[in-house]
Amino acid sequence: MTAPIPATIDEVTPGWLADAAGFDVTTVATEQIGVGVGVSSGLYRLRLTGGTDCPSSVVVKLPALDPAAVFTSSVLRMYIREVRFFEELAATSPIRVPACHFGVVDPESSAFVLVLEDLGGLRPVDQVEGMALADAQQAVDELAAWHATWWGKADAMADAGLTISLGDPIYPAILPMVWAEGWEKVVTGLDVPEPVLAVGAKYLDVMGGLLTDLSQAPTTMAHGDYRADNILFAPDGSVALLDFQLIGTGSGAYDLAYFVTQSLEPDVASVNERALFDRWVDGLRAAGVAADDLDRMWDDYRKAALFCLVYPVVASRGMDLGDSRQTGLLDCMLNRNSRAIDELRLAELLP
């Protein structure tokens, strides 16, 4: 019998962990982690004691504490996507991902729980501080391997419900509403750069078209949230990847544009953007992706860079603008997006 989905972290007891993951647990000490980093889920590290088969710690994911974040995550099937990733796709990932000890989701309510390997011993990168170039190069190499693994296979994955296509009707049905709420919060609560204000005023006019264009073949599985806070580095420099709530079917350039424009400081991105793009393309070619499939990727990159303004705006709905870490993350993402708007001439994509 499957262990019940806990309503709160307080219900994750030694007995529950024994039923869910089969651990011989004696005690559990819980701390919330990821505050100001992830807003779509509640994230907790559990320190465990027990038998020889009991890990010293695990990470537990539950729905977010903020109702607005839970609403958006539920209607976009984000919790369902992540549990399904661990059930059916994680074993194929060319990038290291946490081992899943237990995962279950209610497709009707989107209530879910994941008990995951704790990768807290690996080196994180603070997205607010920005990723160094050498780390970014490694992350781009591994992203190319990720995209090559599912190149040409992702439309079938969307049909099977494992991902959601960027062209799915759910996005134009939901995103304009949550965009409007987030945009009002951002422009009234933060110092928004002028290029972002100018683009934001016309953003809803192009949102649907950008998604349609980015969903055209050739497609792959997009991670959907490939950014510094979701990337860890092992001692050998290799990457471990977190957070699979936004896996989707679309252009691989989507992930790359989001990563470069949102995870690198503007001066680093400005000097190295095209080289990182070329590095990603070279990685795809080396993995056997046909050259013809890559002809339009720079156009997709620019469109994705424009679309990805949606991330800080929508995420702001579930953020506390009185929290310096959360405000800092929003500020840095908006300022980095401003750099991209200017240097990639993204206003040219507006009507």
N, C-alpha and C positions, 0 to 999 in steps of 0.2 A: 504494500500500500504506500502511495506517495505521501510524503509529509505535507501537511497543509501549508498554504502560503501564509507567512506571518503578516499580520497587519502593521506591526511596528517592530523595531529592532529589539524591543524588550521581550518579544516572543521567541527570539532566537536563543534558546536555552541549551544547556548540555543535552537534555533529552531530545529536543528538536534536532540538533546536529547529529545525534546518534541515529535517529530515524531517517534523516535526509541524506547524510553523507556517509553513514556507517562508522563515524569516528567514536572511539572510546574516550569521551570527554568528561573531565572531572569539574573543571572550572572554566568560566568565560569572563574575560574583561573586555569591555567594549569602548571604543573611541570613534567619534565621527571624524572622517578625513575628507579631503577634497573640497572643503568649504572655500568658495570663491573660485574654484577650478571647474567643477562640474555642477550644472544647475538642473539637469533633467532627472537625476536620481539622487537618492540618499545613499551615501557611501560610507562604509564602516570597516574598521580593522578590528578583528577579534583576536585577542591573545588567549591561547588555549593551553590547558594542561590536561594530561590524561595518559592513555596507554601508548605503546610504542608506535601504533598506527596513526596517532593523532598529530597533525602538524602543529608547529608552535604558533602559527597564526594563519588566518584566512581573511579574505575580503568579502564582505556581503553587500550586495546591491539590492535596494528596494526602491519603490517609487519615491519621487521627490517629496519634500515636505511642503513646498509651495504649491497651492492649488492650481495656479496659472500654468506652472511648468508641467504638472500632472495632466492637465487638460490637453495641452499641446502635444505632449509625449504620447498620450493615449490615442488621440484622433489620428496621429501620424504613424501609429502602430510601432512606435520606437521600442517599447519594451518587448513586444512580440518579436521584432526583428533581431534583437540581441540574443534572446533565448534560442531562437531558431539558428542563429549563427553558430552558437556553441554546440547545438545538437547535430547540425548537418554540414557545416562548412569549416569549422575551426581546424579540423584534422588536415585539411588541404592547404592551409595558409602557408605561404613561403616565409612569412614573418612570424617570429615567435609571438604567441598569445598566451594569456594565462590558462592553465589547466582549469577545467570546470569540474568541481566536485559534485555540484547539484544545481539544477536549474529547472524552473517550471513557471509557466505563465498561463493565466486565464484569458483566453482570446476574447471573451465577452466583456470583462471588466478591465483588462490590462493589468490587473494585480499580478505581481511577479516577484521572484526572488532568485538571486544567483549567489552561489557560494564558490568563490574563485581562489585560485592560487594567489598568494600574496607576493607580488614582485617588488615590494618596497625596498628591497636591498639593492635594486638597480638604480642607476643614476638618473634623476629627473632633470628636466630643463624647465625653468620658469618661463612661461610664455610672455609675461610682462617684461622680463629682462631680455628676451629674444634668444634665438638659437645661433650658436657660432657656426661659421661657414663649414668647418670640417664635419660637424655633426649634421648639418643640413645636407651636405653631399652624400653622407651615408644614408640618411633618411630618404633621399631621392632615389638612390640606387635600390633600396629595398621596396620603395613604392613602385618602381618600374617592374620589379619581380612580382609584386602583388597583382598589378594590372595584367601582366603577361599571363599569369596563371589562369585568369578568368576571361581573357580576351576572346570575344565572339561567343561566349557561353552565357552571358548575363541576361539576355532577353528571356531565355528559358527559365532562369532563376526567378525573374520577376513573375513570369506566368505561374510558377509553382508557389508563389507567395513567400519566397525566401528573402527577396528584396522588394523594393518599390521603385519603379522606373521614375526618372526625373520628369518624364512626361505624363505621369499618372494624374488623373483629374483631382485627386485629393489635394494636391499642392495649390492649384489656383482656387480651390474651394476654401481652403483654410488660411493660407499664408497672407492674403490681403488683410484679413481681419486682425491676425496677430501682429502683422507688420504695423498696422495703423496704431495699435495700442502701444507697441514698443517704440515707435517713432515719436509719439507724443511724449513718452517718458524720457527718451534720450534727449530730445531737443529742449525740453524744459529743465532737465536735471543735470546736463553735462555741457561742456564747451565744445560744440561740434565744429570741426573744421569746415571752412567755406566750401571746398570742393564736394564734401559729403552732403552738405545742405543742398547744394545745387542739384546733385544727382538724386538725392532722396526725394526731392519734390516731384520728380518725374518717374520714380522707381516703379510704381505700380503699373505704369503704362507699358513697361517692357518685361516685367517679371515673367509672365506666362510665355512670351516668345522665347526668352532665354532658356527656360526649362525645356520647351519643345525642341529647340536647336540642340541642346546638350543631351537629349535623349535619343538622337538619331544614330544609326549604326555607322561605324563600328562601335560597339559598346563593351564595357567590362564591368566588373563590380567595383564601384566607388566605395571607399571606406566611409566617406561622408563627413568625417570630423578629424581629418588628418592634420593635427596641429601639435604644437610643442607640448602642451599639457597632457596629451595622450600618447606620448612617445617616451620610452625609457631606453637607456643605453647600458648594455652589458659591459663587463671589463674588457672584452675583446673588441668593443666598438659596435657590435651588432645591435639591432633594434628589437625592442619588444613593444607591442602595440596594444592599446587599451580602447575600450568603448566602441561597441558595434551597433549602437542604437540607430544609426543613420545609414547603414549599408544600403546601397541603391544601385540601380542599373543606369549607366550613362557613360558619358565621355570620361576617359581617364584624366584628361586635362583638368577636370573639375577638382579632383583632389590636389593636383599639383599647384594650381592657381591659389586655392585656399591656403595651402601650406606656405607657399612663398610669400604671399601678400599679407598673411596674418601672423606668421610665426617668426619672421626675421625683422630685425630693426630696419627702418627705412633706408639707412645708408648701406647696409649689407645687401638688402634686396635690390637696391638701385644698381649697384655695381655688378651683381652676380646673377640677376634674374634670367637673362637670356642664356647664360652658361648653364644654369641649373635646368632650364627647359631642355637645352640640347643634350645634357647628360641623361635626362629622363628618356628622351627619344632614342638616344644611342642604346640605352639599356633595353628598351622594348625591341629594337632591331636585333640586338644580340640574342634576345630570347626567342626570336623567330617571328615577330609581328611583321606583317607585310608592309613594305614602304608606302604603298598606296593608301593604307589605312591611316597613315600619319600625316598626310598632306594638309589636313584642315586643323591640325591640333593647335597651332598658334592662334587661329581665330577662336577656337573653343576656349583656349586659355584666357583670352581677353573677355569673352562672354562670361566665363565662370568667375573671373575676378570681379566683374560688375555684380553678378548675382549674389556673390558671397557677402555683400553688405548686409544681407538678410540675417546672418548669424549673430552679430552683436546686437542688432536691433531687436530681434525676436527674443534672444536670450535675456535681454534687459528686463523683460516682463517678470521674470522670476528672480531678479537680483535686488539686493538691498543697496541702494545708492549711498547709504551711510556707511557701508563697509568698504574700507580702503582697498582691499584686495580685489573685490568685485568691480569697484569703480575704476581701479587701475587697469584691469583686464579690458573693460569696455573702452577706456580712453586709448589704450595702446592699439586696439583693433581698429578703432575709428581713424586714428592718425595714420596707421599703416595703410588703411584703405584709401585715405586721402592721397598718399604717395602714389598708389597704384592708379587712381583716377587720373592724376596728372601725367605720369610718365607713360602709361599705356593708352592714353587718350580715350578713356572709357566714355566720356561725354559724347563721343562720336556715335556711340551705339544707341543713344537716346533719340526719340522723335524730335 
